[in-house]
């Protein structure tokens, strides 16, 4: 089950060449399932802190949310897209 975006967790807006994004830090203790980071295509296992991002214009729709390792999110403008795994 996805956490509601209206929860008490602080979300900030980031601006970059790829647009305006809503970014939320997820503490390791709050992470309870695996996610695949779109930056490195590696798993983010339960218990590992990371960020959840979504385009500002999408109002946080579940379909647009992505879970990233923080270093991958911060480097997204300097990395070329890699091969993506099929789900």
ZADO-1210 file (C-alpha; in nm, 4 decimals, padded with zeros to 6 digits):
<atoms>
<atom x="00.0000" y="00.0000" z="00.0000" code="UNK" pos="1"/>
<atom x="00.1327" y="00.3443" z="-00.0876" code="UNK" pos="2"/>
<atom x="00.1695" y="00.6125" z="00.1772" code="UNK" pos="3"/>
<atom x="-00.0761" y="00.8977" z="00.1271" code="UNK" pos="4"/>
<atom x="00.0867" y="01.2101" z="-00.0060" code="UNK" pos="5"/>
<atom x="-00.1096" y="01.4219" z="00.2368" code="UNK" pos="6"/>
<atom x="00.0671" y="01.2632" z="00.5337" code="UNK" pos="7"/>
<atom x="00.2684" y="01.4764" z="00.7754" code="UNK" pos="8"/>
<atom x="00.5988" y="01.4118" z="00.5986" code="UNK" pos="9"/>
<atom x="00.7623" y="01.7274" z="00.4628" code="UNK" pos="10"/>
<atom x="00.7797" y="01.7605" z="00.0865" code="UNK" pos="11"/>
<atom x="00.9865" y="02.0243" z="-00.0889" code="UNK" pos="12"/>
<atom x="00.9880" y="02.1549" z="-00.4442" code="UNK" pos="13"/>
<atom x="01.3058" y="02.1258" z="-00.6531" code="UNK" pos="14"/>
<atom x="01.3649" y="02.2975" z="-00.9854" code="UNK" pos="15"/>
<atom x="01.6017" y="02.1671" z="-01.2514" code="UNK" pos="16"/>
<atom x="01.6545" y="02.1409" z="-01.6263" code="UNK" pos="17"/>
<atom x="01.4186" y="01.8425" z="-01.6219" code="UNK" pos="18"/>
<atom x="01.1341" y="02.0410" z="-01.4683" code="UNK" pos="19"/>
<atom x="00.9760" y="02.1103" z="-01.1315" code="UNK" pos="20"/>
<atom x="00.9640" y="01.8181" z="-00.8899" code="UNK" pos="21"/>
<atom x="00.8161" y="01.7404" z="-00.5519" code="UNK" pos="22"/>
<atom x="01.0735" y="01.5557" z="-00.3397" code="UNK" pos="23"/>
<atom x="01.0125" y="01.3701" z="-00.0163" code="UNK" pos="24"/>
<atom x="01.2805" y="01.2023" z="00.1975" code="UNK" pos="25"/>
<atom x="01.1855" y="00.8553" z="00.3202" code="UNK" pos="26"/>
<atom x="01.3728" y="00.7512" z="00.6358" code="UNK" pos="27"/>
<atom x="01.5045" y="00.3959" z="00.6364" code="UNK" pos="28"/>
<atom x="01.2700" y="00.2901" z="00.9141" code="UNK" pos="29"/>
<atom x="00.9697" y="00.3945" z="00.7059" code="UNK" pos="30"/>
<atom x="01.0631" y="00.1901" z="00.4014" code="UNK" pos="31"/>
<atom x="00.8956" y="-00.1517" z="00.4091" code="UNK" pos="32"/>
<atom x="00.9262" y="-00.2889" z="00.0545" code="UNK" pos="33"/>
<atom x="01.1617" y="-00.3070" z="-00.2428" code="UNK" pos="34"/>
<atom x="01.1713" y="-00.0292" z="-00.5010" code="UNK" pos="35"/>
<atom x="01.3796" y="-00.0031" z="-00.8174" code="UNK" pos="36"/>
<atom x="01.5799" y="00.3185" z="-00.8535" code="UNK" pos="37"/>
<atom x="01.5372" y="00.4642" z="-01.2045" code="UNK" pos="38"/>
<atom x="01.8820" y="00.6249" z="-01.1797" code="UNK" pos="39"/>
<atom x="02.0904" y="00.3093" z="-01.1394" code="UNK" pos="40"/>
<atom x="01.8303" y="00.0367" z="-01.1996" code="UNK" pos="41"/>
<atom x="01.9253" y="-00.1270" z="-00.8676" code="UNK" pos="42"/>
<atom x="01.6899" y="-00.2274" z="-00.5895" code="UNK" pos="43"/>
<atom x="01.6317" y="-00.0081" z="-00.2873" code="UNK" pos="44"/>
<atom x="01.5656" y="-00.2716" z="-00.0204" code="UNK" pos="45"/>
<atom x="01.3384" y="-00.2227" z="00.2811" code="UNK" pos="46"/>
<atom x="01.4996" y="-00.0218" z="00.5588" code="UNK" pos="47"/>
<atom x="01.7132" y="00.1945" z="00.3269" code="UNK" pos="48"/>
<atom x="01.6491" y="00.5687" z="00.3254" code="UNK" pos="49"/>
<atom x="01.5787" y="00.7241" z="-00.0136" code="UNK" pos="50"/>
<atom x="01.3685" y="00.9935" z="-00.1832" code="UNK" pos="51"/>
<atom x="01.0331" y="00.9763" z="-00.3559" code="UNK" pos="52"/>
<atom x="00.9813" y="01.2213" z="-00.6408" code="UNK" pos="53"/>
<atom x="00.7003" y="01.3172" z="-00.8750" code="UNK" pos="54"/>
<atom x="00.6415" y="01.5988" z="-01.1249" code="UNK" pos="55"/>
<atom x="00.4832" y="01.9006" z="-00.9575" code="UNK" pos="56"/>
<atom x="00.2065" y="01.9180" z="-01.2174" code="UNK" pos="57"/>
<atom x="00.0968" y="01.5624" z="-01.1424" code="UNK" pos="58"/>
<atom x="-00.0137" y="01.6444" z="-00.7871" code="UNK" pos="59"/>
<atom x="00.1606" y="01.3344" z="-00.6602" code="UNK" pos="60"/>
<atom x="-00.0313" y="01.0732" z="-00.8530" code="UNK" pos="61"/>
<atom x="00.0835" y="00.7235" z="-00.7622" code="UNK" pos="62"/>
<atom x="00.1600" y="00.6477" z="-01.1287" code="UNK" pos="63"/>
<atom x="00.4148" y="00.9297" z="-01.1443" code="UNK" pos="64"/>
<atom x="00.5979" y="00.8629" z="-00.8155" code="UNK" pos="65"/>
<atom x="00.9516" y="00.7263" z="-00.8372" code="UNK" pos="66"/>
<atom x="01.1759" y="00.6049" z="-00.5558" code="UNK" pos="67"/>
<atom x="01.5435" y="00.7032" z="-00.5978" code="UNK" pos="68"/>
<atom x="01.8657" y="00.6577" z="-00.4060" code="UNK" pos="69"/>
<atom x="01.9519" y="01.0117" z="-00.2981" code="UNK" pos="70"/>
<atom x="02.2901" y="01.0158" z="-00.4833" code="UNK" pos="71"/>
<atom x="02.1168" y="00.8925" z="-00.8013" code="UNK" pos="72"/>
<atom x="01.8521" y="01.1643" z="-00.7740" code="UNK" pos="73"/>
<atom x="02.1188" y="01.4298" z="-00.7197" code="UNK" pos="74"/>
<atom x="02.3182" y="01.3035" z="-01.0220" code="UNK" pos="75"/>
<atom x="02.0238" y="01.2588" z="-01.2608" code="UNK" pos="76"/>
<atom x="02.1333" y="01.5527" z="-01.4768" code="UNK" pos="77"/>
<atom x="02.4876" y="01.4176" z="-01.5192" code="UNK" pos="78"/>
<atom x="02.4026" y="01.0574" z="-01.6048" code="UNK" pos="79"/>
<atom x="02.2904" y="00.9111" z="-01.9309" code="UNK" pos="80"/>
<atom x="01.9958" y="00.6744" z="-01.9141" code="UNK" pos="81"/>
<atom x="02.0991" y="00.3131" z="-01.8780" code="UNK" pos="82"/>
<atom x="01.9312" y="-00.0071" z="-01.9778" code="UNK" pos="83"/>
<atom x="01.6098" y="-00.0513" z="-01.7859" code="UNK" pos="84"/>
<atom x="01.4901" y="-00.3840" z="-01.6560" code="UNK" pos="85"/>
<atom x="01.1474" y="-00.5053" z="-01.7485" code="UNK" pos="86"/>
<atom x="00.9129" y="-00.5503" z="-01.4563" code="UNK" pos="87"/>
</atoms>
